[in-house]
């Protein structure tokens, strides 16, 4: 299974309690969101990994080709990496897998044959626009993909309307949900994105640079505990503190005898 998808699955979940003599030790907090750094050059990928990115996504250069991280050697360490391959073929998928690719971002033009056998191969992430037709968005659940990357023209600072648009898309997508951003959102914006169900942020490292990645990593690590949905007020009923008194029981009327 893709390491990135495993990180998304663990995101925000408390690690299992340790057993034995180490049970009293403080547990390490699991970040609520994954941070993916998108860049063109392998050297920038190494900087992104050192800045705390959970994964690296290689973007096509000016000539439309993707520079694979062979130049970076072992400097990426255990940081998983992926590539953007819009019209992926089965041969390209096999080649990328042999090179250690962990996940592949594709567009709707990707060959169905290239999406076969996802359990052993790299994770498949479908890139969609934020204004994708609702009918098509509803079909994503049963498609042979592992996650969705939403590209939105709106960048931070966001408005409440922007958040509503993203939340509307999230409600229609049952897959892990990644959001592509070119600017670094504020800690409060990161918290709002987490609360509507965003599982990860794909930050363009070419524009945000190392400082932007460090800022985003700090914001994600500092997210407060999410309030359980069961403790939130119902959208249909008013939220009342305490318990409501039980209504008085009606006295049964005695039947008249004739």
N, C-alpha and C positions, 0 to 999 in steps of 0.2 A: 504494500500500500504506500502511496505517496507520503513522504514525511511532512509535507506542508499540510495535507489533509488530516494527518494525525494530529498536528498541532492545532488545527482549527477545531477538531473534535474535542480536544482537551481544554481549549480556551475557556476561561471563566469557571471551570469546574475545580472544586477543591480536590487536592490529591488524597488518596486513601490514607487513613490514619495509620501511622507506623505501629508495629507490634513489638512486644518485648521491652527490653530496658530502654530503648530509644523512643518510647512512646511519648515521653514528656518533652521531647525536643520540639522546638518551634517548626511548623511546617512551612515550606517555601510556597509563596503565593504564585498561582498560575495566572499569567496575564489574561485579561478578558478579551483581547483582540490580538490578531497576528499582524505584524508589520512586514510588508513585502516592499523591497526597494527595486524600482524599475530603472534600468540604465542600459547604455549601449556598450560601454567599454568594460572588459574584464577587470581592469585596474580599478575602475569605479566600484565594481562589485565587491572587491576586497575591502575597500573603504567602508562600504555599506554594511558588510558583515561585521567589521570591527565596531561599527556604530550601534550594533544591536539589532539589525534586521533579522527577522525570523527566516526569511528566504530572499532570494534574488531573482528577478525576472529580466532576461536579456531582451532588449527591444531591437527591431530592425534599424540599421543605419540608413544613411542617405541613399545608398544603392539598393536598399531593400533586403540586404542580407543580414544575418544575425552572427555576431562574433561570439563563438562558443568559448567557454572559460578555460580552454587548454593552456592559454598563456598564464593564467593565474595559478596553475599547478595546484599544490596542496594548501595554498593560502586561504581558500574558502573554508577549509576544515570540514566540519560537519554541516555547514549551512547548505540547505538544499537550494537548487537552482532550477529555473525553467526558462522557456523561450516562448516568444510570440510567433506562431506559425499559422497564419490565417487560413491558408488552403492546404492543410496537412494531408499527406498521403500515407498509406500504410508503410511504404518503404522508408519514408522520413521518420515515422514514429519508431520503427525498429532501430534505425540508425541512432536516433537521439537516446533511446533507451540504452544502447550499448555504450554510449558516451557518458552515462551517469545522470542523464536528465531526469528530474524528479516530477515535473509537471509541465504541461504544454497548454498555452492559451490559444484557442482556435476561434475562428468566426464560423458563421453558418455555412460557408462554402467548403468546410472540411469534409473529406470523404468519410462515408459511414464505415468503410473497411478499416480506416485508421483509428476508429473509436472502439474497435473490437478488443476483447481481452484486457479490460481496464484494471482488473485485479492484480495482474502481474506487471503491467507496463506503467508508464508515467501517468499521473493524474490528468484528466481532461477538464479544462476550464473553458466554458463558452463565454466569449465576450459579446455583450449586447449593449445597445444604446438605451439611455434612460427613457427615451420616448418610444420604445418598442410597443407596437400595437398590443392591447390587452389580450386579444384572442391568442396571439402568438406567445405572449408571456405565460399564459395558462398552460401551454403545452410543454414547458420546460421540465416539469416534474417527471415525466416518463421518458425523457430523452436519454440516450447513452452518454451522459456527461456527469462529472462529479461535483462541479461547483459552477458558479456564475460570477463573472466580473462585469460590473456595470460601469460604463463610461458615461459620465455626466458633464455637460458643458458648464455647469455651475460649480464654481470653486469657492473656497472660503475667502471672505466671511460669508456664511450662509444666512438665509432668512428662514422664518418659520415656514413659509411657502415651499422653499426648497426641501426642507425636512419632510413636509407632507408628501411631496412628490416621490421622494425616496422611500418613505414608509409605505406608500401605496404599491410601489413595485415589490417591496420586500414581502408584503402580505400575499402576493401572488406567486412567489418563488419558494419552493420547499427545499431547495438545495442550499449548501453553504454559500454565503453571500459576501463577495468582495467588492469594494468600492475603489475605483481609481481616482486619485487626487493629484493635482500638480503642485498645490500649495499646502503648507502645513496647517491643519486645523488647530484651533485652540483647545485646551483641556476640556472646556465646557462643551464645545462642539463634538469632541471625541466621545464624551459621555452621552450626548444626545444620540449620536450614531449608534453607540452600543445599545442604548435602550430601545431603538426601533428594530434591532436584530441584525445589524451589520457585524459580520464575523471577522473581517480583516480589511485593512487599508493598504492599497497599492500606491505608494508614493513615488512620484517621478524624482529620482535622485539627481538627475541632470539639472533640474531647476531648484530643488530644495537643498541640495548639497548635504554635506556631512552634518552641518549645524541643524538643518531641518529634520534630519533623521533622528538625531539625538533628542531634539525637542519633542518629536512625536513619540519616541520610545519612552521618554519621561512621562508624557501625558498618559500613555496607556498603562504604564506601571503604577501610576498614581490614581487610577480610577477608583472611586468609592464603590463599596459593595452595592450591587444592584438590588433594588427593593423587590421582593418576591411579588409576582403578579397577583397572587391571592390576597395580598395586603393592600392592593391599590383600590381606589373607589371604583365601583361599577359605573360604566358609561350610561346606564339606564336608571340606576337607583341612587339616591343621595347617600353619601357616606356619613353615618351617624356613629358617634362615639358611644361606647357602652352597649348595653343590651336593652332592647325594647321590652317594656312590661307586657306580660301576656294579657290578651283581651279578656274581660270578665266573661265567665261562663253564663250562658243564658239558662234561666230556670225553665224546666220543663212544665208545661201547663198540664194540670190534672184533668183527666177526662171526666166529663160530667156523666153521672149515671142517670138513666131514665127509669 
